[in-house]
Amino acid sequence: MNKQITIRPVEELDFQQLFEIENTIWTNENSPVLHYYHSVDEYKEKTAGRIIFVAVEADKVHGFIDVHHPTPLNAHQKQWMFGIGVHPDSQSYGIGRQLLDYLKEVATKEGIHKISLRVMGSNTKAIQFYRKNGFIQEALFKDEFFINGQFCDDYQFAYFTS
């Protein structure tokens, strides 16, 4: 299937679909916290202040990437941390790569030097994906989480725009 995807800033009409994606994609394999929102309003409240870009085809949201500064410190104003999600039905079509490419472009235009994220060691597909897209491992947090009776490592990856 060849999708004609547009990446753009989030619009009000996107939030219902983002809410549904968020409530679908997170498991103990890819997040130490199972995200679940009870309403679109709760989701909007929890993401307030973040910059959200969506991958859309016509009026269907296939995925998102949201960014924020790691802290409110002035010293962190040249860095973004991000979260990314693609609806399970839309995975393996290059949508995640398109979202990352868009993020890199916007970050460069905005003077952001570093884009970073954390990813659980159990999420090996995501780790491969980030490496394939130019991200380097900066840190290993050994046994960072204790989930379902087992310890799980967590990694920090980063991409530098300049």
C-alpha positions as CSV (number, residue, x, y, z in Angstrom):
1,M,0.0,0.0,0.0
2,N,1.4,3.4,-0.9
3,K,0.2,6.1,1.4
4,Q,0.3,9.8,0.5
5,I,1.3,11.1,3.9
6,T,1.5,14.7,4.9
7,I,3.3,15.7,8.1
8,R,1.9,18.9,9.7
9,P,1.3,20.5,13.1
10,V,-1.6,19.0,15.1
11,E,-5.0,20.5,14.5
12,E,-8.1,20.3,16.8
13,L,-9.8,17.7,14.7
14,D,-6.8,15.3,15.1
15,F,-7.1,14.9,18.9
16,Q,-9.8,12.2,18.8
17,Q,-7.6,10.0,16.6
18,L,-4.5,10.7,18.6
19,F,-6.3,9.8,21.7
20,E,-7.2,6.4,20.1
21,I,-3.7,5.8,18.9
22,E,-2.2,6.6,22.4
23,N,-4.7,4.2,24.0
24,T,-3.7,1.4,21.5
25,I,0.1,1.4,21.1
26,W,1.6,1.3,24.6
27,T,2.6,-2.0,26.2
28,N,5.1,-3.1,28.8
29,E,7.4,-4.0,25.9
30,N,7.7,-0.3,24.8
31,S,6.9,1.8,27.8
32,P,7.4,1.6,31.6
33,V,4.1,3.4,31.9
34,L,0.9,2.1,30.3
35,H,-0.6,5.3,28.9
36,Y,-4.3,5.3,29.0
37,Y,-6.5,8.3,28.7
38,H,-10.1,8.3,29.7
39,S,-11.1,11.1,27.4
40,V,-9.9,13.3,24.6
41,D,-9.9,16.2,27.1
42,E,-7.7,14.3,29.5
43,Y,-5.3,13.5,26.6
44,K,-5.2,17.2,25.5
45,E,-4.5,18.3,29.1
46,K,-1.6,15.8,29.5
47,T,0.0,16.9,26.2
48,A,-0.6,20.7,26.7
49,G,2.7,22.6,26.1
50,R,4.1,20.0,23.7
51,I,4.7,20.5,20.1
52,I,2.8,17.7,18.2
53,F,3.2,16.9,14.5
54,V,0.9,14.3,12.9
55,A,1.3,12.1,9.9
56,V,-2.0,12.3,8.0
57,E,-3.5,10.9,4.8
58,A,-6.6,12.8,3.9
59,D,-8.3,13.1,7.3
60,K,-6.8,9.9,8.8
61,V,-4.1,10.3,11.4
62,H,-1.5,7.5,11.1
63,G,1.0,8.6,13.6
64,F,2.5,11.4,15.6
65,I,5.6,12.8,17.1
66,D,5.5,15.1,20.1
67,V,8.4,17.2,21.3
68,H,9.3,19.2,24.4
69,H,12.4,20.7,26.0
70,P,13.8,18.3,28.7
71,T,13.4,20.9,31.4
72,P,12.4,24.6,31.5
73,L,16.0,25.6,32.1
74,N,17.5,28.1,29.6
75,A,20.4,25.7,29.2
76,H,18.0,23.1,27.7
77,Q,16.5,25.4,25.1
78,K,18.6,23.9,22.3
79,Q,17.4,20.3,23.0
80,W,14.2,18.5,22.3
81,M,13.0,15.2,23.7
82,F,10.4,13.4,21.8
83,G,7.9,10.6,21.8
84,I,6.7,8.9,18.6
85,G,3.8,6.6,17.8
86,V,2.4,5.0,14.7
87,H,-1.0,3.2,14.7
88,P,-0.4,-0.6,14.5
89,D,-2.3,-0.8,11.2
90,S,0.0,1.9,9.7
91,Q,3.3,0.4,10.7
92,S,6.0,-0.7,8.2
93,Y,5.0,1.9,5.6
94,G,7.8,4.4,6.4
95,I,5.6,6.7,8.4
96,G,7.9,6.7,11.4
97,R,10.9,7.5,9.2
98,Q,8.9,10.4,7.6
99,L,8.0,11.7,11.0
100,L,11.7,11.6,12.1
101,D,12.8,13.3,8.9
102,Y,10.3,16.0,9.4
103,L,11.4,16.5,13.0
104,K,15.0,16.7,12.0
105,E,14.2,19.4,9.5
106,V,12.0,21.4,11.9
107,A,14.6,21.1,14.6
108,T,17.3,22.4,12.3
109,K,15.2,25.4,11.3
110,E,14.4,26.1,15.0
111,G,18.0,26.0,16.0
112,I,17.6,22.8,18.0
113,H,21.0,21.1,18.3
114,K,20.0,17.8,19.9
115,I,17.0,15.6,19.6
116,S,16.8,12.8,22.1
117,L,14.6,10.0,23.4
118,R,14.6,7.1,25.8
119,V,13.7,3.6,24.6
120,M,13.3,0.4,26.6
121,G,15.8,-2.4,26.0
122,S,13.0,-4.8,25.3
123,N,11.9,-2.7,22.3
124,T,14.6,-4.0,20.0
125,K,12.7,-3.0,16.8
126,A,12.6,0.6,17.9
127,I,16.3,0.5,18.8
128,Q,17.1,-0.7,15.3
129,F,14.8,1.9,13.8
130,Y,16.5,4.8,15.7
131,R,20.0,3.5,14.8
132,K,19.0,3.2,11.1
133,N,17.8,6.8,11.2
134,G,21.0,8.3,12.5
135,F,20.5,8.2,16.2
136,I,23.4,7.2,18.5
137,Q,23.3,5.6,21.8
138,E,24.3,8.1,24.5
139,A,23.4,6.1,27.7
140,L,22.5,2.8,29.1
141,F,20.4,2.8,32.2
142,K,21.0,-0.8,33.5
143,D,18.0,-2.4,35.2
144,E,16.2,0.9,35.1
145,F,12.7,-0.6,35.4
146,F,11.2,-3.6,37.2
147,I,8.2,-4.7,35.1
148,N,6.3,-8.0,35.5
149,G,8.9,-9.5,37.8
150,Q,11.9,-8.6,35.6
151,F,14.4,-5.9,35.3
152,C,14.6,-4.0,32.0
153,D,17.3,-1.7,30.7
154,D,16.6,1.7,29.2
155,Y,18.6,3.5,26.6
156,Q,19.0,7.1,25.7
157,F,19.5,7.9,22.0
158,A,20.2,11.2,20.4
159,Y,20.5,12.8,17.0
160,F,22.6,16.0,16.5
161,T,21.5,18.5,13.9
162,S,24.8,20.3,13.7
